[in-house]
Amino acid sequence: MSFFGEFFWFLLWSFYFIAYLYVVIMIITDIFRDHQLNGWLKALWIIALVFVPFLTALVYIIARGKGMAERAMATRRGVVPESDDYRPAASSSAADDIAQAKALLDDGTITQGEYEALKSKALGNQYFGA
């Protein structure tokens, strides 16, 4: 067999192996994500994955595939998405930004240098459309 043929088979088997590892990791994640499955059944699935890996993965996906998708979606719903609620709101005008910075300077929250930096940033944003 030529070098190209051996390299092709190596790439093909590498792809299959990585895909299989991904499936096994997804199965193990789903096993521990399922709160309705008791500890003994979880242990049984893990042991079966160790001793009869390909057949167990196939059976698990056929038998519990729909539940895997539902549990994954439920987990995603629980995650807080990055939204604009957590980001500072854009200012309406440079004058408002400068007034807020001046109030902070008068309160002693920021220094004169920080005030100048905020002022120049507000004025720069006004002229460059940022």
Backbone as JSON Lines, residues from 0, in Angstrom:
{"i":0,"aa":"M","n":[0.86,-1.17,0.0],"ca":[0.0,0.0,0.0],"c":[0.9,1.23,0.0]}
{"i":1,"aa":"S","n":[0.47,2.23,-0.72],"ca":[1.28,3.44,-0.84],"c":[1.16,4.31,0.4]}
{"i":2,"aa":"F","n":[2.04,5.29,0.46],"ca":[2.02,6.22,1.58],"c":[0.69,6.96,1.63]}
{"i":3,"aa":"F","n":[0.17,7.36,0.47],"ca":[-1.1,8.07,0.43],"c":[-2.23,7.2,0.95]}
{"i":4,"aa":"G","n":[-2.24,5.94,0.58],"ca":[-3.28,5.02,1.05],"c":[-3.21,4.82,2.55]}
{"i":5,"aa":"E","n":[-2.01,4.64,3.09],"ca":[-1.86,4.48,4.53],"c":[-2.27,5.75,5.28]}
{"i":6,"aa":"F","n":[-1.91,6.89,4.72],"ca":[-2.27,8.16,5.34],"c":[-3.78,8.36,5.32]}
{"i":7,"aa":"F","n":[-4.42,7.99,4.21],"ca":[-5.88,8.1,4.11],"c":[-6.55,7.23,5.16]}
{"i":8,"aa":"W","n":[-6.12,5.99,5.32],"ca":[-6.73,5.1,6.32],"c":[-6.46,5.6,7.74]}
{"i":9,"aa":"F","n":[-5.28,6.16,7.96],"ca":[-4.98,6.74,9.26],"c":[-5.93,7.9,9.58]}
{"i":10,"aa":"L","n":[-6.15,8.79,8.61],"ca":[-7.08,9.9,8.81],"c":[-8.51,9.41,9.03]}
{"i":11,"aa":"L","n":[-8.92,8.4,8.27],"ca":[-10.26,7.87,8.41],"c":[-10.48,7.26,9.79]}
{"i":12,"aa":"W","n":[-9.54,6.44,10.24],"ca":[-9.67,5.82,11.55],"c":[-9.55,6.84,12.67]}
{"i":13,"aa":"S","n":[-8.72,7.86,12.46],"ca":[-8.62,8.93,13.45],"c":[-9.94,9.67,13.58]}
{"i":14,"aa":"F","n":[-10.58,9.93,12.45],"ca":[-11.88,10.59,12.47],"c":[-12.9,9.74,13.21]}
{"i":15,"aa":"Y","n":[-12.96,8.45,12.89],"ca":[-13.9,7.55,13.57],"c":[-13.64,7.49,15.07]}
{"i":16,"aa":"F","n":[-12.37,7.44,15.45],"ca":[-12.03,7.35,16.86],"c":[-12.44,8.62,17.61]}
{"i":17,"aa":"I","n":[-12.16,9.78,17.02],"ca":[-12.52,11.05,17.66],"c":[-14.04,11.19,17.74]}
{"i":18,"aa":"A","n":[-14.75,10.78,16.68],"ca":[-16.21,10.82,16.7],"c":[-16.75,9.89,17.79]}
{"i":19,"aa":"Y","n":[-16.16,8.72,17.92],"ca":[-16.6,7.78,18.96],"c":[-16.34,8.35,20.35]}
{"i":20,"aa":"L","n":[-15.16,8.97,20.56],"ca":[-14.87,9.59,21.85],"c":[-15.88,10.69,22.17]}
{"i":21,"aa":"Y","n":[-16.26,11.46,21.16],"ca":[-17.26,12.51,21.37],"c":[-18.58,11.9,21.82]}
{"i":22,"aa":"V","n":[-19.0,10.82,21.17],"ca":[-20.25,10.16,21.54],"c":[-20.16,9.62,22.96]}
{"i":23,"aa":"V","n":[-19.06,8.99,23.33],"ca":[-18.91,8.45,24.68],"c":[-18.95,9.57,25.71]}
{"i":24,"aa":"I","n":[-18.29,10.68,25.44],"ca":[-18.3,11.81,26.38],"c":[-19.72,12.36,26.51]}
{"i":25,"aa":"M","n":[-20.44,12.46,25.4],"ca":[-21.83,12.93,25.46],"c":[-22.7,11.97,26.27]}
{"i":26,"aa":"I","n":[-22.48,10.66,26.12],"ca":[-23.25,9.67,26.87],"c":[-22.95,9.78,28.36]}
{"i":27,"aa":"I","n":[-21.67,9.86,28.71],"ca":[-21.31,9.96,30.12],"c":[-21.88,11.25,30.72]}
{"i":28,"aa":"T","n":[-21.81,12.35,29.98],"ca":[-22.39,13.6,30.45],"c":[-23.89,13.44,30.68]}
{"i":29,"aa":"D","n":[-24.55,12.78,29.74],"ca":[-26.0,12.59,29.87],"c":[-26.34,11.67,31.03]}
{"i":30,"aa":"I","n":[-25.53,10.65,31.25],"ca":[-25.79,9.73,32.37],"c":[-25.79,10.5,33.69]}
{"i":31,"aa":"F","n":[-24.82,11.36,33.89],"ca":[-24.75,12.1,35.14],"c":[-25.68,13.3,35.19]}
{"i":32,"aa":"R","n":[-26.2,13.71,34.04],"ca":[-27.16,14.81,33.99],"c":[-28.57,14.33,34.34]}
{"i":33,"aa":"D","n":[-28.84,13.05,34.12],"ca":[-30.17,12.5,34.33],"c":[-30.41,12.25,35.81]}
{"i":34,"aa":"H","n":[-31.29,13.04,36.41],"ca":[-31.56,12.92,37.84],"c":[-32.59,11.83,38.15]}
{"i":35,"aa":"Q","n":[-33.27,11.34,37.14],"ca":[-34.26,10.28,37.35],"c":[-33.6,8.9,37.37]}
{"i":36,"aa":"L","n":[-32.41,8.78,36.83],"ca":[-31.68,7.52,36.78],"c":[-30.95,7.34,38.11]}
{"i":37,"aa":"N","n":[-31.16,6.19,38.77],"ca":[-30.52,6.01,40.08],"c":[-29.04,5.65,39.92]}
{"i":38,"aa":"G","n":[-28.33,5.67,41.01],"ca":[-26.88,5.47,41.01],"c":[-26.45,4.12,40.47]}
{"i":39,"aa":"W","n":[-27.21,3.07,40.78],"ca":[-26.84,1.73,40.31],"c":[-26.95,1.62,38.79]}
{"i":40,"aa":"L","n":[-27.99,2.21,38.23],"ca":[-28.13,2.17,36.77],"c":[-27.05,3.02,36.09]}
{"i":41,"aa":"K","n":[-26.69,4.13,36.72],"ca":[-25.6,4.94,36.18],"c":[-24.3,4.14,36.18]}
{"i":42,"aa":"A","n":[-24.03,3.45,37.28],"ca":[-22.82,2.63,37.36],"c":[-22.86,1.51,36.33]}
{"i":43,"aa":"L","n":[-24.03,0.92,36.13],"ca":[-24.17,-0.16,35.15],"c":[-23.89,0.33,33.73]}
{"i":44,"aa":"W","n":[-24.4,1.5,33.39],"ca":[-24.13,2.06,32.07],"c":[-22.63,2.34,31.89]}
{"i":45,"aa":"I","n":[-21.99,2.88,32.91],"ca":[-20.55,3.18,32.82],"c":[-19.75,1.89,32.67]}
{"i":46,"aa":"I","n":[-20.08,0.87,33.46],"ca":[-19.37,-0.42,33.35],"c":[-19.57,-1.02,31.97]}
{"i":47,"aa":"A","n":[-20.79,-0.94,31.46],"ca":[-21.05,-1.46,30.12],"c":[-20.26,-0.69,29.07]}
{"i":48,"aa":"L","n":[-20.13,0.63,29.26],"ca":[-19.33,1.42,28.32],"c":[-17.86,1.03,28.35]}
{"i":49,"aa":"V","n":[-17.38,0.58,29.5],"ca":[-15.98,0.17,29.6],"c":[-15.75,-1.19,28.95]}
{"i":50,"aa":"F","n":[-16.65,-2.14,29.18],"ca":[-16.41,-3.51,28.72],"c":[-16.96,-3.81,27.33]}
{"i":51,"aa":"V","n":[-18.06,-3.19,26.95],"ca":[-18.63,-3.4,25.61],"c":[-18.96,-2.01,25.04]}
{"i":52,"aa":"P","n":[-17.93,-1.24,24.72],"ca":[-18.14,0.18,24.44],"c":[-19.01,0.49,23.22]}
{"i":53,"aa":"F","n":[-18.73,-0.11,22.07],"ca":[-19.45,0.27,20.87],"c":[-20.91,-0.14,20.95]}
{"i":54,"aa":"L","n":[-21.18,-1.35,21.38],"ca":[-22.55,-1.84,21.49],"c":[-23.34,-1.04,22.53]}
{"i":55,"aa":"T","n":[-22.71,-0.76,23.66],"ca":[-23.37,0.02,24.71],"c":[-23.72,1.41,24.22]}
{"i":56,"aa":"A","n":[-22.78,2.05,23.52],"ca":[-23.04,3.4,22.99],"c":[-24.2,3.36,22.01]}
{"i":57,"aa":"L","n":[-24.23,2.38,21.16],"ca":[-25.3,2.25,20.18],"c":[-26.65,2.03,20.86]}
{"i":58,"aa":"V","n":[-26.68,1.13,21.83],"ca":[-27.92,0.86,22.57],"c":[-28.37,2.09,23.34]}
{"i":59,"aa":"Y","n":[-27.45,2.79,23.97],"ca":[-27.8,3.97,24.76],"c":[-28.41,5.05,23.87]}
{"i":60,"aa":"I","n":[-27.81,5.28,22.72],"ca":[-28.32,6.32,21.83],"c":[-29.69,5.94,21.28]}
{"i":61,"aa":"I","n":[-29.9,4.66,20.96],"ca":[-31.2,4.22,20.46],"c":[-32.25,4.3,21.57]}
{"i":62,"aa":"A","n":[-31.91,3.83,22.75],"ca":[-32.89,3.75,23.84],"c":[-33.15,5.09,24.51]}
{"i":63,"aa":"R","n":[-32.13,5.92,24.64],"ca":[-32.28,7.15,25.43],"c":[-31.95,8.41,24.65]}
{"i":64,"aa":"G","n":[-31.9,8.33,23.33],"ca":[-31.52,9.48,22.5],"c":[-32.44,10.67,22.64]}
{"i":65,"aa":"K","n":[-33.75,10.42,22.66],"ca":[-34.71,11.52,22.79],"c":[-34.55,12.21,24.15]}
{"i":66,"aa":"G","n":[-34.35,11.42,25.18],"ca":[-34.13,11.99,26.51],"c":[-32.84,12.78,26.58]}
{"i":67,"aa":"M","n":[-31.82,12.33,25.84],"ca":[-30.55,13.08,25.81],"c":[-30.78,14.49,25.29]}
{"i":68,"aa":"A","n":[-31.54,14.6,24.21],"ca":[-31.81,15.91,23.62],"c":[-32.62,16.78,24.57]}
{"i":69,"aa":"E","n":[-33.61,16.2,25.23],"ca":[-34.43,16.97,26.17],"c":[-33.62,17.45,27.36]}
{"i":70,"aa":"R","n":[-32.74,16.6,27.89],"ca":[-31.92,17.01,29.03],"c":[-30.91,18.08,28.61]}
{"i":71,"aa":"A","n":[-30.37,17.97,27.4],"ca":[-29.43,18.98,26.92],"c":[-30.13,20.33,26.77]}
{"i":72,"aa":"M","n":[-31.35,20.34,26.25],"ca":[-32.09,21.59,26.1],"c":[-32.45,22.17,27.47]}
{"i":73,"aa":"A","n":[-32.81,21.32,28.42],"ca":[-33.13,21.8,29.76],"c":[-31.91,22.43,30.41]}
{"i":74,"aa":"T","n":[-30.75,21.86,30.18],"ca":[-29.52,22.41,30.72],"c":[-29.21,23.76,30.09]}
{"i":75,"aa":"R","n":[-29.44,23.87,28.8],"ca":[-29.17,25.13,28.12],"c":[-30.11,26.23,28.57]}
{"i":76,"aa":"R","n":[-31.35,25.87,28.9],"ca":[-32.3,26.87,29.4],"c":[-31.86,27.42,30.75]}
{"i":77,"aa":"G","n":[-31.15,26.63,31.53],"ca":[-30.72,27.07,32.85],"c":[-29.52,27.99,32.82]}
{"i":78,"aa":"V","n":[-28.83,28.04,31.69],"ca":[-27.64,28.89,31.57],"c":[-28.08,30.3,31.23]}
{"i":79,"aa":"V","n":[-27.5,31.27,31.89],"ca":[-27.83,32.67,31.62],"c":[-27.14,33.09,30.33]}
{"i":80,"aa":"P","n":[-27.91,33.48,29.34],"ca":[-27.28,33.89,28.08],"c":[-26.64,35.25,28.22]}
{"i":81,"aa":"E","n":[-25.64,35.46,27.43],"ca":[-25.04,36.78,27.42],"c":[-26.01,37.7,26.69]}
{"i":82,"aa":"S","n":[-26.5,38.66,27.4],"ca":[-27.46,39.57,26.8],"c":[-27.1,41.0,27.16]}
{"i":83,"aa":"D","n":[-27.85,41.89,26.61],"ca":[-27.58,43.3,26.84],"c":[-27.9,43.73,28.27]}
{"i":84,"aa":"D","n":[-28.59,42.88,29.02],"ca":[-28.9,43.22,30.41],"c":[-27.62,43.34,31.24]}
{"i":85,"aa":"Y","n":[-26.58,42.64,30.86],"ca":[-25.35,42.63,31.64],"c":[-24.31,43.6,31.11]}
{"i":86,"aa":"R","n":[-24.6,44.23,30.03],"ca":[-23.65,45.15,29.42],"c":[-24.07,46.58,29.73]}
{"i":87,"aa":"P","n":[-23.12,47.46,29.84],"ca":[-23.49,48.86,30.07],"c":[-24.24,49.41,28.86]}
{"i":88,"aa":"A","n":[-25.23,50.2,29.13],"ca":[-26.02,50.78,28.05],"c":[-25.22,51.87,27.35]}
{"i":89,"aa":"A","n":[-25.48,52.02,26.08],"ca":[-24.82,53.07,25.32],"c":[-25.4,54.41,25.75]}
{"i":90,"aa":"S","n":[-24.55,55.4,25.79],"ca":[-25.02,56.71,26.22],"c":[-25.79,57.38,25.09]}
{"i":91,"aa":"S","n":[-26.62,58.33,25.48],"ca":[-27.42,59.01,24.47],"c":[-26.66,60.15,23.82]}
{"i":92,"aa":"S","n":[-25.78,60.79,24.58],"ca":[-25.01,61.9,23.99],"c":[-23.7,62.09,24.76]}
{"i":93,"aa":"A","n":[-22.8,62.81,24.12],"ca":[-21.52,63.11,24.75],"c":[-21.71,64.04,25.94]}
{"i":94,"aa":"A","n":[-22.69,64.94,25.84],"ca":[-22.94,65.87,26.94],"c":[-23.38,65.13,28.2]}
{"i":95,"aa":"D","n":[-24.21,64.09,28.04],"ca":[-24.63,63.29,29.19],"c":[-23.44,62.57,29.82]}
{"i":96,"aa":"D","n":[-22.57,62.01,28.97],"ca":[-21.38,61.32,29.48],"c":[-20.48,62.28,30.26]}
{"i":97,"aa":"I","n":[-20.29,63.45,29.71],"ca":[-19.43,64.44,30.37],"c":[-20.06,64.9,31.68]}
{"i":98,"aa":"A","n":[-21.38,65.08,31.69],"ca":[-22.07,65.5,32.92],"c":[-21.94,64.42,34.0]}
{"i":99,"aa":"Q","n":[-22.07,63.15,33.6],"ca":[-21.91,62.06,34.57],"c":[-20.49,62.01,35.11]}
{"i":100,"aa":"A","n":[-19.51,62.19,34.2],"ca":[-18.11,62.19,34.63],"c":[-17.83,63.36,35.57]}
{"i":101,"aa":"K","n":[-18.42,64.54,35.29],"ca":[-18.24,65.71,36.15],"c":[-18.84,65.46,37.53]}
{"i":102,"aa":"A","n":[-19.99,64.8,37.58],"ca":[-20.61,64.48,38.87],"c":[-19.72,63.53,39.66]}
{"i":103,"aa":"L","n":[-19.11,62.56,38.98],"ca":[-18.19,61.65,39.65],"c":[-16.96,62.38,40.16]}
{"i":104,"aa":"L","n":[-16.47,63.34,39.37],"ca":[-15.31,64.13,39.79],"c":[-15.66,64.98,41.01]}
{"i":105,"aa":"D","n":[-16.82,65.6,40.98],"ca":[-17.25,66.45,42.11],"c":[-17.46,65.63,43.38]}
{"i":106,"aa":"D","n":[-17.89,64.37,43.24],"ca":[-18.07,63.5,44.4],"c":[-16.75,62.95,44.92]}
{"i":107,"aa":"G","n":[-15.7,63.08,44.12],"ca":[-14.41,62.55,44.52],"c":[-14.22,61.09,44.18]}
{"i":108,"aa":"T","n":[-15.11,60.55,43.36],"ca":[-15.02,59.15,42.97],"c":[-13.89,58.91,41.98]}
{"i":109,"aa":"I","n":[-13.69,59.87,41.09],"ca":[-12.61,59.76,40.1],"c":[-11.68,60.95,40.23]}
{"i":110,"aa":"T","n":[-10.5,60.81,39.67],"ca":[-9.5,61.88,39.72],"c":[-9.68,62.79,38.5]}
{"i":111,"aa":"Q","n":[-8.93,63.91,38.52],"ca":[-8.99,64.85,37.4],"c":[-8.53,64.17,36.1]}
{"i":112,"aa":"G","n":[-7.5,63.35,36.18],"ca":[-6.99,62.65,35.0],"c":[-8.03,61.68,34.43]}
{"i":113,"aa":"E","n":[-8.72,60.98,35.32],"ca":[-9.77,60.06,34.86],"c":[-10.93,60.83,34.23]}
{"i":114,"aa":"Y","n":[-11.23,61.99,34.82],"ca":[-12.29,62.83,34.24],"c":[-11.92,63.27,32.83]}
{"i":115,"aa":"E","n":[-10.68,63.71,32.66],"ca":[-10.21,64.15,31.33],"c":[-10.26,62.99,30.32]}
{"i":116,"aa":"A","n":[-9.9,61.79,30.78],"ca":[-9.94,60.62,29.89],"c":[-11.37,60.29,29.48]}
{"i":117,"aa":"L","n":[-12.3,60.34,30.44],"ca":[-13.71,60.08,30.12],"c":[-14.27,61.15,29.19]}
{"i":118,"aa":"K","n":[-13.87,62.39,29.43],"ca":[-14.34,63.5,28.6],"c":[-13.84,63.35,27.17]}
{"i":119,"aa":"S","n":[-12.55,63.04,27.03],"ca":[-12.01,62.88,25.67],"c":[-12.61,61.66,24.97]}
{"i":120,"aa":"K","n":[-12.89,60.61,25.73],"ca":[-13.53,59.43,25.14],"c":[-14.94,59.78,24.67]}
{"i":121,"aa":"A","n":[-15.7,60.51,25.47],"ca":[-17.05,60.91,25.1],"c":[-17.03,61.79,23.86]}
{"i":122,"aa":"L","n":[-16.1,62.73,23.81],"ca":[-16.0,63.59,22.64],"c":[-15.53,62.82,21.42]}
{"i":123,"aa":"G","n":[-14.63,61.88,21.62],"ca":[-14.16,61.06,20.5],"c":[-15.25,60.17,19.95]}
{"i":124,"aa":"N","n":[-16.08,59.62,20.83],"ca":[-17.18,58.77,20.4],"c":[-18.2,59.59,19.59]}
{"i":125,"aa":"Q","n":[-18.34,60.86,19.95],"ca":[-19.3,61.7,19.27],"c":[-18.86,61.94,17.82]}
{"i":126,"aa":"Y","n":[-17.56,62.16,17.61],"ca":[-17.08,62.5,16.27],"c":[-16.85,61.29,15.4]}
{"i":127,"aa":"F","n":[-16.57,60.14,15.99],"ca":[-16.26,58.96,15.19],"c":[-17.42,58.0,15.08]}
{"i":128,"aa":"G","n":[-18.54,58.3,15.69],"ca":[-19.73,57.47,15.55],"c":[-19.65,56.16,16.26]}
{"i":129,"aa":"A","n":[-18.77,56.01,17.26],"ca":[-18.64,54.74,17.97],"c":[-19.69,54.62,19.05]}
